[in-house]
Amino acid sequence: MRHKKWVVLLLVVFGLQSILAACSSEKPEEAAPKAADGVTEIVLWHMEEPPNRVERFKEIIDGFNQANPDIKIISQVQSWGDAYSKFPAAIQSGNGPDLLFTIPDYTTLIKEVADIQPMDDIIASLDEKHDFFETALTPYQYEDHTWAVPVFGMGQVLWYRSDILNEAGLTPPTTWDELKAVAEKLTTGKQYGIALPASKSMATDQVLYSFLASGGAKHIMNGSNEITFDNEKTVAAYQMYSDLLQFSPPDSNTYQWGEPQAQFNAGTVAMAIEKGQYLSTFEAESGRPASDLGVVPMPVGEGGEESSIYIPNGIMLLTGDAKKKEAVAKFFEYLFEPETYGKFVNAEPGLFLPVTETGSQAESFWSDPVISKFKPQVEVLMESSKKGALFGFTDGVASKVGVIAGPNYIAQTLEQMTSAGKSAQEAVSWGQELMEAAVK
Amino acid sequence: MDTLGKAKGAGRLLPYLLVAPIVIWIVITIFIPLFSVIKESFYSTGLIGSKGAFVGFDNYKATLTSPVYWGAWKKSLVWVFGNGLAQTLLAFGIGLLLNKATRFTNWARTWMIIPWIIPTIVVAIFWQWIFNGSYGIFNHILQALHIIDKPINLIGDNTWSLPIVIFINTWHWFPFMAVIILAGLSTISHEMYEAADVDGANKWQQFWSITFPSLGKITFALGLVGTLWSFNIFDTIYILTGGGPAGATTTIPVMIYQQAFESYRIGQASATSIITACVLIVYAFFFIKYVAPKED
C-alpha cells in the first residue's frame, strides 16, 4: 500500500516537472533551427498567406537554396493578424526571424521593440544595379539609414467597366467633378456608379487616402508627429467621398477589400478605386473580355495633383550576425536579378508591382500570362505607383504613424459623417483631435 | 514508530500533492497573466513587447474620465440586458413547449441545439449574408413584399446595428439556456401540477407558483453566469461589426481589444480591464448576496 503511494508521489512530481519544463522559455540559440556544418540558415517570415503567393515565394527561395548550398533560407508563413500582437514578443524573446516582411508603418512600430538592422550597404549595391523607385525607398529612409529593402509595391487606380461606360456614352473621369458626374449618371435601378468602402477598415483608409493625395491633402502628419489633418483640402476630400457614397451600394459601410471587387465583377457597379488585384480574376468572375476592364489614374481634385496611395512592401533585417548579413545580401542580389524578380513579383500578378527600373522592364515580369494580357492596364498601374504617396511618409517620416493607421482614424473620421451625421468640417476636426490624442 | 510517523506524514501530504498540479496550472494560466495585466496598467506600454514608463494611476484616471469608456458601458448594458431578456423569454418558452413527451418534442429537443453548436464565425458569416444590403435574402423578401423600395443595411446602420447583433447572439445562445431550463423542468414532480389542478389553479398560476420557484436555483445560476458570459462576448460583435458603425456596437470587451491591438496602448487597455473586472466582481458579489435563492 505504502509502495503504491510512493509510486503516485513520483508520478505527481514527474507531472509537475513536465508542466514546468513545458512552461520554461527556450533559449534563443536552442529555438533557432539547427544548421548543418558550414550552412548559414536564415529564417524568413512573410505574411502573404494565399496559396499561390506561398507557392511562388517557395519556388524562388528553393531556387536560391539550390544555387547556394552554403546558405539555407527557411521561409515560414505567418499572418498579418499576428504581426502586431505576437511578433514583437516573439522577437524580444529571441524567437523571431532573421528577415521579416513589412510595410512602412509597421517598420516604425517594430523599430521601437526590436533591433532592426540598417540595410544601407545592401540598398546601395542593389540601387546601383537595379535603380529603386524613389516612392518605394523613401518611406524606409530615416534617421540616416534605410531600414528595409522594398520588394514590391501596391498602388491604387480607378477601375471602370468600359462596357458599361461605353453603353452610356461616357468617357472615364480624370477629375473629381467628372467622377461624381459619371457615378451619378451610372446609378440607375439596381446599378451603382461606384463602389467605395466606408467601414472602419484599412480598405477605407487606403481609398480615402487616395482622395486626400489627389486632392492636395497628402500630408496628414509631419516628421515631428504633428497632426496637420484639419485643413480645407482634407475637408473637401471627405465631402467628395461622402457625396460619392450616394452612388455606392447601400451596404458600403460594411465593405472591406473584397466587396467592391465582387460588385465590380458582377457588373452591379461601374467603377471602383483599388489596387491591381482586379486583373487576375476579372475575366473568370465577370465573364467579360479583358478589354472591358478599364483603368485610369486616380482622378484629381481641384488644386490637387495626380497621386494615390502607394504602399511599398519590404523586408527588414533583424539579425546582427555578420555571416547571416552576408548571406542575406546574397539572397537580395539573387532576388533582384531580372530573371528572378519578375517571377517573384508575379506571385500576385497586378497587385504586386516592381519597385526597380530593371524589374519593371524585366522579361520575367511582362511574360506572365495575366500581365501580358492586361499590359495596358499594368502600364497605368506602374505609372501611378511612381506618383504615389503614403500617409505619414510625405512630410518627413512620422514615427508614430502606426498609432494613426492601426485604429483606422482616417476611416473613423468618415464614419462620423456617414453614421454620426457630422459635417465634413466637424468630422475632420474630430479626426484631428483623435489623432492628436493618439500621438501624445 | 518513526517509520509509522513518516508514513502518516506522507499520507497527510499526499492530498496536497495530488491537487498541486491543478493549483500550479491555475497559478500559471490565471494569476501570472493577471498580475502581469495589473503591472502593465501602471505603465505607459504601447505595443506588446515594448517597454513603457511607470505612470502611476494615469491610465486609470484616463479610463475613468474617458467619455468613450462610459459610452461603451452604456452599450454593454444594453447588450447584456437585451440578450438576457430575449434569451430568457425564448429559452423559457421553448423549454415549456418541449417539456412534454411527444414524438415532435423528442425530435425538436435534438434539433433545437443546432444554433448553439454552430461555430460563431459561421453564425456571423451567414447572418451577414442574410442581412447583406446587396444580395441578402432579408432585403429581397422585404422588397418583394413592397415593404421597402431600396435595400437597407441593418448591420451597418447606426440605430439598428446593436439590436441586430443582439438578435443574432440570442439566436446563437438561447438553445443552451433552453436545454438547461428543460433539464430543470424535468425534475419538477407531475404530482405537484396534478395537486394544483385539483385545487383549481390555472396554467398561469401553476407557472408562477410551481414552475418558476422550482427553477430558482437554475435561473439564479443562469442569471449570474449568463450575464457575465454575455458581458464578455467579443467574437460575435467583432466579426459582425468590428464595433462600428461609428462605435455603435463598441462594448467594453471590444473597446479593450481596440485599445490593446489597434491603438497599441497595452497599459491603457490593462487599466480598463482591471476597472471593468472590479465592477464585475462587485456585481457578482451583490447578485449572489441578494438574488441567491434562500434555503428553506
Interface residues (C-beta under 8 A of the other chain):
Chain A: R2 K5 W6 V8 L9 V12 V13 G15 L16 I19 L20 C23 Y84 S85 K86 P88 A89 I91 Q92 L109 E112 V113 S199 K200 S201 P249 P250 D251 S252 N253 T254 Q263 T268 G402 V403 G406 P407 N408 Q412 E415 Q416 T418 S419 A420 A438
Chain B: A7 A10 G11 L14 L17 L18 A20 P21 I24 W25 I28 G46 L47 I48 G49 S50 Q128 N132 G133 S134 K150 P151 I152 N153 I155 G156 N158 T241 G242 G243 G244 P245 A246 A248 Q258 A260 F261 E262 S263 Y264
